[in-house]
Amino acid sequence: VKVKSQVGYDDDYNPIYEDTTMTFDTISNSMNAVSTYARTILFLGACGRSADDVCGVNLIEKLTDKKAIAASNNGYSKHSVEGLVLLAMKSKNYTYPTGDAYVTEEELVETLIADIDNQIDNDVQWGGIDNSAMALAPLYTSDFGDRVNLKEEVFTLISNYQDVNGDYVSYGSKNPWTLAQAMITMSLFGFNALDTEDSGDLIKNGNTLIDAALKFVDLETGDIDESLMGYAPDQLVQGLTAVINFNEGKANIYSVADVTEKVSNVTDEEIYNEVAAENAPSVSPSASPSASPSESQVPTSSAVPTSSAVPTASAATTTYNTKKIKLSKTKVKVKRGKKAKIKVTLTKKNKKKAYDKITVKVKKKKFKKKVTIKKKKKFVYLVKVKKNAKKKSKIKIVFTAGKKSKTLTVIVK
């Protein structure tokens, strides 16, 4: 299959895309190898299918191949690589392939435990618990060895980062991502977020994690707080599902060992004919189809990069709706090999109309994303300076929406 895939980052930490013919070799040699295989395995398991024989392909061998893991470590943290491998393998109690080419469960556990102090330090530095929680989560059935207090260390961090109302707050706003990771990790380790006695230190002024989650939803009207939609709302759904499953005595959200395949009465031929009929044009086109839309991405605080198509511009006269672009900082000093987070807030003139596209330009690289949140759009732009960057050098990053723009100057320390 020919696709436009992300193959890495440039010196300014901007994603690099290339037209690629996708094969198992190109997947296994890419930074998205583990993410691709692990999520496919989890998906198949949720459908009641085993991943060790998918049309003759053993995805377990693909996932645990040390070369694929090494390729993924070029772009992601350990908990997004070794941690994801461990979760996928535990999901259906898969047997690890034998041989020097494959990683073992012991090696995965040792890597995650060795890295968890680094994740705790990152969270303390940036004021969060996400990395620590995600690093601990895959170890929910593992032996911590000499780190007997490891679970308690992370639990303490998860509790201490709550505010007096039991919320997790980032840049002045309630953060459902962080809340979701707290729910998932605590549930995996047998913590009952609905039990006021069992919740212990995670109850703040009578508020539990569930109370924090319900602040994003109006139960009477069914309306969802628009601030939630500025994040990835599916993460909060995962967190709530983790809590509900635990309280109902069901398997955790990553365990699909007991899920059985639901067999459809529809044949492959019927599916093919239905799809073919839907895709068939009613009138023959008079011209060749236009080129596929280009890939785009606005970097966010999420651990896993995503991409979205940029809609083709309308031929009509363009009217801009941007009122203001605000950056939490317009100048920031970043040490080589370190990161900085910049909060970007976009407001618009006409509340009833959609936002303009946001363009983030670093040198000659551009990433675009059409925003449709109704009142205000916030996102966190991650700046990462490479270890070999020249000291005292300056990087100009320009944020543009409509006719408004704002420049961030990054100075390498």
N, C-alpha and C positions, 0 to 999 in steps of 0.2 A: 504494500500500500504506500502511495506517495503522500507524505504529510509534511507540514512545516513544524519542526520540532526544536525545542530549546536544547542547545548543545553546550551551554556553559555561560560564563559571565565575562565581560570585558574588564579593563583595569578600573573602571568606575563602578563596578558591580551592577552593570546593566545586562539583562539577559541577551544572549546571542541566539538568533534563530537561523536555521538553514533548511532548505528543501531537502528532504531525506526520503529514501526508499526504506520503509520500515520492515525489518526482519527481526527474528529473534536475536541475531548477532548485534544489530544496531541497538536494540533495547538493552541487551545485557552489557553493552559497552557504554551506555549513557548514564548520566547522573540520575535519571529517573527510573533506573532498572528495578530497584527494590520497591519503589512506590508503585510502579506498574504491576509487577508480579504479585505483591502482597495484597493490594486492593482487589485485584482480579480473583485471587484465592479466597478472600473474605466474601466477595460478592457471590462466587460460585457456592461457597459453603452456606450462605444465607438462602440460596435457592435449593439446597439439599444435594448439591453435586460435589463430588470429590475432585480435588485439583491434581491428583497424581496421574490421571489419564484423561486428558481433554483432547479428544480427536487424535489420540496417539501421542500427545505431548505431555511430559511430566513437568508441570509448573513448579512442583516442590523442588526438583533438581535445579530449575532455573533460578528460583528464589534463593536457595542456599549456596549457590555457586560463589566462591570467594571473589572471583573476578567481578561479578555483578555487584557485590557488596562494596568492593574497593572503588568501583566506578561511582557508586552512589555517594560514598564518603567524600568525594570531591566537591559535592554541592550542599550536603545536608548534615545536620547534627547527628550524633550517635543515636539519640532516641527516635529520630526519623528514619534511621537505617536499621541498625541492629535491633532497636526496639520494635520496629514494624515487622521485621522478620520473626521475632519471638512471638508477637501477638498472632500473626498469621499461622505459625506452626502450632501454637497452643489452641487455636480456634477449633480444630477438628482432631486434635491429638495426633498430628501427622508424625510419621517416623522419619528421622533425619537420614538422608543418604550417607553412605559410608565412603571413605576415601579421602585423600589429601586435598582434593579439589573442592570439598564441601566444608562449610562451617559446622561446628557442633553447638549444641545447646549450652554447654559449659562455657565455650568461648564467647557466645553472645552475652551470657549473664556476667562474665568477668569484665567484658568491655563496658557494659552499661554501669556496673558498680564503680569501676575505675573512673568513669566520666561524670558521675553524678555530682561530685563536689564542684566541678566546673560549672554545671548547670545551676547549682544552688548559688554560686558566686555571681553568675550572670543575672539571676533573678533578684538577688539582693541589690546589685548595681542598678538595675533598671526598674526596680520596684514592682515585682510580680511573682507569680508562682508557677506559671505555665510550663516552663522548661523542666523544673524540678518534678512537677506532677507527671508530665509526659514521660520523663526518664524513669520514674518509679513504677508507673502503671504496668509495663510489660513484665515486671518482676513479681506479680501478685502471687505466683505459686512457686517462686524460686527461693533457694537458700542464699541468704546474704553473707554467709561465711563469717569473716571477722567483723563485718559491719553490722553487728547485731542491733544497733540503735538507728540504723539508716531510715527505717520507716518512721520512727518517732521524730527524727530530724526534719523530714519533709512535712509530716503532719503539723509540726509546730510552725513551720513557715507558712503553710496553708492557712492556719488559724490566725497568725500574727498579721497577715496581710489584709484581713478583713477590716472594714471600718467599724465604727461603733454601732451601725445599723445592720451589720452582717453582710454588707455589699462588698464587691471587689471593684475598685475604682481606678481607672487609668485616665490621666489627663483631664480630670474633673468629671468624667462620665462613667456610669456603671458599665462594666465590661463583661458581657455574657460569655465571651471566649474563656476568660479566666474562671468564671463561675462554673462553666461546663467541665473544664478539666478537673476542678476540685470535686465535683459530683462524681465524675467517672472514676477517678483514682480512689477516692474514699470508698465508693461502692465496691470496687474490685477487691479491696482489702477488708470487706465485711463490715463497713461502717454504715450505720443506718441514719440517713439524713432526716428521716421523718420522726425518729424517736427523740423526744426532748431530753431524755436521760442519757441515751447513747451518744447524742450529738455533742455533749460535753462542751469543749472549748470553742466549737464552731457556732454556738448560739450566742449572739450578741444582742443584749437588751431584749431577749425573748424572741429574736428573729433567727430562723433556721435557713439553710441553703435553699429550701423550697420557697420560703417567704421572699428571698432575694430574687428567685426566678419569676415569681408571680408578679413582681413589679413591672415586668415587661409586657404583661397581658391584662386587659380589662375583661374580667370574667363575665361581667354583666352584658357588655356590648359585643364581646368577641374581638375587639380591636387589638392590634399589636402595636406596641410603642415603636415609632419610626426609628428610634435610635438602635433598636435591635436589628432592623433591616439594613443598617449601615455596616453591620458585621456579617458573619455567616450564621444565620439563624439555625441551620441544621445542627450546629455544634451544641446549642442549648437543648435541642430535641434529643440529641444523643445523651446529654447529661441527665435529663429528666427520665429518659428510658432506662438508664443505668440504675437510677434510684428506684423506679417502679419495679423493674425486674427483681432487684434485691428484696424489696418488701413483699413481692408476691411469690418469693421462693423460686424464681426462674433462673436459668443460666445467665451469666453476665453477658453484656452486649457483644463481647468478642467471641463468645463460645457458641458454635453452631454444630457441635458434635451430635446433638439429638435431632437436628432438623432433617426431615425427609423430603425427597424430591416430589413435587407436585406434577403429575403427568397430565399433559393436555391432550384432549381428543383431536385437536387440530393437527393435521399432518404438515410436514415441511413443505410439500407441494402446494397446499392450500395457502400457507403463509406467504410463499414466494409469489403466487398468483395475485394475492391481495395487495402485496407491496408493489408488484409490477403494475397493477391496475391504478394504484394511487399515484404512482410516479409518472405514468404515461401522459404526455401532453395532449390536450384535446385538439390543438391546432399546431401544425408543424411550424417551428420557429423560422422566421425569415432571415435571421442573422445568427452568427455563432454566439454561444453563451459567453457572458462576460467572465473575466478572470475571477478566480476565487478571492474573497476579501482577505486582506492581510491580517496577520496575527497581531495582537496587542496585549499590553499588560500594564497595570498601574501597580508598582510594588507596594505591598502592605506588610503588616506585622505577622501575617500567617506564615507557618513553617513550610508549607508546600506551595510553590509557585503555580499560578494558574494563567490561562490566556483566554481572550474572548475576541470575537470578530468585530471589526469596525464597520458599522453600516455605511453604505454608499451615500455621499452627500446629495441632498436634494438640489434640483436645478433652480428652485425658487430662490428669491432674494433672502439672504440669511439675516435674521434678527437675533441679536445676542441678549441673553437674560442674566448674565453674571453681574452681580452688584459689587462683590468684594472677595478677594482671596486673602486669607490670613494665615501666616506661618507662626508657629510657636517660637521660632528663632529665625532671624535672617542671616546670622553669621554664627558658625559653630566651629570649634577646634576639635579635631579628632586625631587621636594617636594612631600611628601605623598599626594595622592589624586589628583595630577596634571599630566599634559601630556607634552610631548616633541615631536617635529617633526624632523625627520632625513631625509634629502634628499639623496637618493641613485642613483648614476649614473653608468651605465654599458656601457663600450665600447668594441668593438670586433676587432679581427685581420683582418679577411676577410670580407669586407663590403657586399660581394655578398652572404655570407652564413648566416644562421639564428643564433640567439643568443643561448647560452647554457641555461639550466634551472637555475633559481635562487633559491637557498635554503636559507631560513632564519631559523636559529636554536636558540631556547631559551631553555637552559637546554636540556630536552629530546624531546621537541616538534619541529617538522619540518613542513614547508609549502613550496610547490613547485609550480612553474608556468612556463610554457614554453613561452618564449618571442620571438616574430617574427618581431618586429620593425626593420627596415633595418639598420639604422646608430647608433642610441644611444637610450638607454632605461633609463628613469628616473621615479622614483616613490617616494612617501613620506611614510616612515615607522613611524607609530604612536606608541610611547611608553607611556603607562599609568601605573603609580605606584599606587597601592591600598593604601587606607587610613591606613590600619593596617600593612603596610610593615615595616620591621625593619630598624630604622635609621642607616645610614652609611653602610648598606649592599650594595653589588655590584651584578649587574646582567650582565652576559656576553651574548651578542647577536652576532652571527657569520653569516655573509653574504658570501655565496659561489656560485661561478659560474665557471664551468670547473675546472681548477687547481688553480684558484685565490680565495683568501678569504680576508675578512676584518672584524675586531672585533670592536664592539661598547661596551663600558663599561658604564653602567648606575649606578650612585651612588645615593642612596636614601638620601635626605636631611631631 
